[in-house]
Amino acid sequence: MEKSDGSCSTQLIDGDGAFNATGIDKFIAEVRLGECGLSYAVVSIMGPQSSGKSTLLNHLFGTNFREMDAFRGRSQTTKGIWLARCAGIEPCTLVMDLEGTDGRERGEDDTAFEKQSALFALAVSDIVLINMWCHDIGREQAANKPLLKTVFQVMMRLFSPRKTTLMFVIRDKTRTPLENLEPVLREDVQKIWDSVPKPHVHKETRLSEFFNVEVVALSSYEEKEEQFKEQVASLRQRFFHSITPGGLAGDRRGVVPASGFSFSAQQIWKVIKENKDLDLPAHKVMVATVRCEEIAHEKYSAFTANEDWCHLEEAVQSGPVPGFGKKLTSILYAFLSEYDAEATYFDEGVRSAKRKQLEEKLLQLIQPASQSVLGHVRLGTLEKFKEVFDKALNGGEGFSLASRNCTQLCMALFDEGFADAIIEQANWDTSKVRDKLRRDIDMHIASVRAAKLSEITTHYEAKLKEALSGPVEALLDGASSETWPAIRKLLRRETEAAVSGLSGALSGFDMDEQTKGSMLQNMENYARGVVEAKAREEAGRVLIRMKDRFSTLFSHDSDSIPRVWTGNEDIRAITKTARSASLKLLSVMVVTRLNDDDNDSIENTLSVALVDSANAAVKDRSITTFDPLASSTWEEVPPSRTLITPVQCKSLWRQFKAETEYSVSQAIAAQEANKRNNNWLPPPWAIVALMVLGFNEFMTLLRNPLYLGVIFVAFLLMKALWVQLDISGEFRHGALPGLISLSSKFLPTVMNLLKRLAEEGQIPAANDPQRNHSLESKSFRNGVSTSSDTSSSTASSEVTSSESSSPAKAD
């Protein structure tokens, strides 16, 4: 690429027809052509070889094309096509210097490049300068005729040609005025146009539809250089603002934007080289497509690397970004505006389609970030709803009112955040995000509602269980005829209180009557279930309860004082009473009676089957009666109310009797032993026999009182042994066991007494022997007496303990 003052040039196409893509790209960057949009013009020049084309361009536009050296003879100076920027002309004007026609270097028959370059110049240029010698005008075989025919022939290949300005530059003008030369030239041009074969669609097309014809004349550069320069300077002024209305190219059509000039020129030359028909409108669309795609790709790449977008994309990963929608809308608008500015001169349909594609790609790129922001807004709104909803509920506000108010508040907050995150260019259906938030809120309300209802229900169930379990257990423990009526009364009272409280608690939930009624009914059923469960639990311990009741009534009197079986008690009557009370308890525990109309004859059935039938069997063992308990169900009692079946009652009663028989037998044995112990006097006949047979001994004692002392001492010794050995206690369990026990304890007891006497005798005597003797005698007597008292007290305690323990053992 060559440079000069204010101008630079490059070879666009070399002599072999190769397009210099790299060179033109550098040239366009150097002259900053891409910034011009449609405000640029292209001028080309064609004409015979060595006709002064390059010289004219250099003087007219200030370019630096290589000129022919006249001293070296006429030869080919320009090879191929060269491109340069005109210096000092506005708007930006590019000029192409084409290789001259009819050159001997190409040869007589090699006109392919001439036609190709001519077609290229017509397709690319707004103004085409045709350099002609003045003396060729009016000649039939002059050099301009083949050139014009070539121009018009190739023009026919442009199906929708541009409105190109053909400026005939007459060189080396003679004395003939231009006013005389111009009509002749125009007439010749028209004849050439009429004689050129045309496509069918252009049979009647006039020359003016394709070309604007201008004619100028210049003096000889070699003979009248100063005049030539003045005329060139005057002609130069016509190229200023050439594309404005009224200018040389003011009515041009199908202009390619400056940023697409390089690609357009390259594609046009490619089509021409391949000898194809050149369809300029299709080419225009193609150029617009390629360039708009390039611009869109550049904007997309620039957007992905944009610092503001990267910061936004990073920020949305951690939470909501205030003003996200406005910021991203502004960034998108800026890049789309840049696209519009750069692609504004290209085909509108292509430009709009590519802009839409760019917008869709950008929106697709930012959609995840936008969804993240909306997700953050949704989650933040949901958390806010949970917070204010819990606060409202804790503040005592009704559930339905709180849920309604909090939902309205949070949905309004979401709409504000949603509006802040919305992108103006996006037409996404974001209603799903709002619907998802509403579903999440409804789900949370439903879960809290379920939890609250469960909490309330659990609270009242716990109160019911606490209010019913203990009293029902106590009532069943003291089972009587009034037990179940009392339980029903208790159940009714506590159920009404719980249902009333629950109904009041449910008033803030806006429940339909059916659901509310179902919950209240469930509470009533729960209360009934608590009583039934407690009754079943107590029924499982009925045998223990029966034995406790029997033991209480059998072992204690009406004043709850433990019985001492002295022999005056009617054990049979007491046993019957205790068993009847236990049977009563069993009859109460057999079935539940929670309805007011629950009347049954189970007690009579049990009495007849377990008590009366047993007495009858005792009287007459040969009588076989029907057993009403030989069944697994009670008459007129549904299985759901049954706690203990008839067969189980029979088994329980049998076990009860077996386990209480021992207590009765123990009481009978204790009563008989007590009777024996209280009968200590001998029979009357024995007393009379003793008086008759012991008369002589009695008289002997009266005659000799010393025997009385001996007898008294022996009595004391026997009394001490009686107490120490607890003879009465030993014989309480029978004669043989008593004798065996006494035989083993007799000798140790006697040795113990003798040892005590020996210890008393070893005490040192005091100064007063008589006093000491009296003290010893007194001590001996006191020791014996104390021992006797102690032994008597111990024996009494053991008897009492034995008597009091008899009922316990019986239990």
Stockholm file with secondary structure:
# STOCKHOLM 1.0

chainA/1-811         MEKSDGSCSTQLIDGDGAFNATGIDKFIAEVRLGECGLSYAVVSIMGPQSSGKSTLLNHLFGTNFREMDAFRGRSQTTKGIWLARCAGIEPCTLVMDLEGTDGRERGEDDTAFEKQSALFALAVSDIVLINMWCHDIGREQAANKPLLKTVFQVMMRLFSPRKTTLMFVIRDKTRTPLENLEPVLREDVQKIWDSVPKPHVHKETRLSEFFNVEVVALSSYEEKEEQFKEQVASLRQRFFHSITPGGLAGDRRGVVPASGFSFSAQQIWKVIKENKDLDLPAHKVMVATVRCEEIAHEKYSAFTANEDWCHLEEAVQSGPVPGFGKKLTSILYAFLSEYDAEATYFDEGVRSAKRKQLEEKLLQLIQPASQSVLGHVRLGTLEKFKEVFDKALNGGEGFSLASRNCTQLCMALFDEGFADAIIEQANWDTSKVRDKLRRDIDMHIASVRAAKLSEITTHYEAKLKEALSGPVEALLDGASSETWPAIRKLLRRETEAAVSGLSGALSGFDMDEQTKGSMLQNMENYARGVVEAKAREEAGRVLIRMKDRFSTLFSHDSDSIPRVWTGNEDIRAITKTARSASLKLLSVMVVTRLNDDDNDSIENTLSVALVDSANAAVKDRSITTFDPLASSTWEEVPPSRTLITPVQCKSLWRQFKAETEYSVSQAIAAQEANKRNNNWLPPPWAIVALMVLGFNEFMTLLRNPLYLGVIFVAFLLMKALWVQLDISGEFRHGALPGLISLSSKFLPTVMNLLKRLAEEGQIPAANDPQRNHSLESKSFRNGVSTSSDTSSSTASSEVTSSESSSPAKAD
#=GR chainA/1-811 SS CEEETTEEEEEEECTTCCBCHHHHHHHHHHHTGGGSTTCEEEEEEECBTTSSHHHHHHHHHCCCCCCCCGGGCSCCCCCSEEEEECTTCSSEEEEEEECCBSCTTTCSSCCHHHHHHHHHHHHHCSEEEEEEEGGGTTCTTSTHHHHHHHHHHHHTTCSSCCCEEEEEEEESCCSSCHHHHHHHHHHHHHHHHHHSCCCGGGTTCCHHHHEEEEEEECCCTTTSHHHHHHHHHHHHHTTTTTTSTTSTTTTCCSCCCGGGHHHHHHHHHHHHHTTCCCCHHHHHHHHHHHHHHHHHHHHHHHHHTCHHHHHHHHHTTTSCCTTHHHHHHHHHHHHHHHHHHHHTTSCHHHHHHHHHHHHHHHHHHHHHHHHHHHHHHHHHHHHHHHHHHHHHHHTTCCHHHHHHHHHHHHHHHHHHHHHHHCCTTCCCCTHHHHHHHHHHHHHHHHHHHHHHHHHHHHHHHHHHHHHHHHHHHHHHHTCCTTHHHHHHHHHHHHHHHHHHHHHHHHGGGTCCHHHHHHHHHHHHHHHHHHHHHHHHHHHTTHHHHHHHHHHHHHHBCTTSCBCCCCSCSCHHHHHHHHHHHHHHHHHHHSBCCCSTTCCCCHHHHHHIIIIIHHHHHHHCTTCCCCCTTSSSSCTTCCGGGBSSCHHHHHHHHHHHHHHHHHHHHHHHHHHHHHHHHHCCSCCHHHHHHHHHHTHHHHHHHHHCTHHHHHHHHHHHHHHHHHHHHTHHHHGGGCHHHHHHHHHHHHHHHHHHHHHHHHHHHTSCCCSCHHHHHHHHHHHHHHHHHHHHHHHHHHHHHHHHHHHHHHHHHHC
#=GC SS_cons         CEEETTEEEEEEECTTCCBCHHHHHHHHHHHTGGGSTTCEEEEEEECBTTSSHHHHHHHHHCCCCCCCCGGGCSCCCCCSEEEEECTTCSSEEEEEEECCBSCTTTCSSCCHHHHHHHHHHHHHCSEEEEEEEGGGTTCTTSTHHHHHHHHHHHHTTCSSCCCEEEEEEEESCCSSCHHHHHHHHHHHHHHHHHHSCCCGGGTTCCHHHHEEEEEEECCCTTTSHHHHHHHHHHHHHTTTTTTSTTSTTTTCCSCCCGGGHHHHHHHHHHHHHTTCCCCHHHHHHHHHHHHHHHHHHHHHHHHHTCHHHHHHHHHTTTSCCTTHHHHHHHHHHHHHHHHHHHHTTSCHHHHHHHHHHHHHHHHHHHHHHHHHHHHHHHHHHHHHHHHHHHHHHHTTCCHHHHHHHHHHHHHHHHHHHHHHHCCTTCCCCTHHHHHHHHHHHHHHHHHHHHHHHHHHHHHHHHHHHHHHHHHHHHHHHTCCTTHHHHHHHHHHHHHHHHHHHHHHHHGGGTCCHHHHHHHHHHHHHHHHHHHHHHHHHHHTTHHHHHHHHHHHHHHBCTTSCBCCCCSCSCHHHHHHHHHHHHHHHHHHHSBCCCSTTCCCCHHHHHHIIIIIHHHHHHHCTTCCCCCTTSSSSCTTCCGGGBSSCHHHHHHHHHHHHHHHHHHHHHHHHHHHHHHHHHCCSCCHHHHHHHHHHTHHHHHHHHHCTHHHHHHHHHHHHHHHHHHHHTHHHHGGGCHHHHHHHHHHHHHHHHHHHHHHHHHHHTSCCCSCHHHHHHHHHHHHHHHHHHHHHHHHHHHHHHHHHHHHHHHHHHC
//
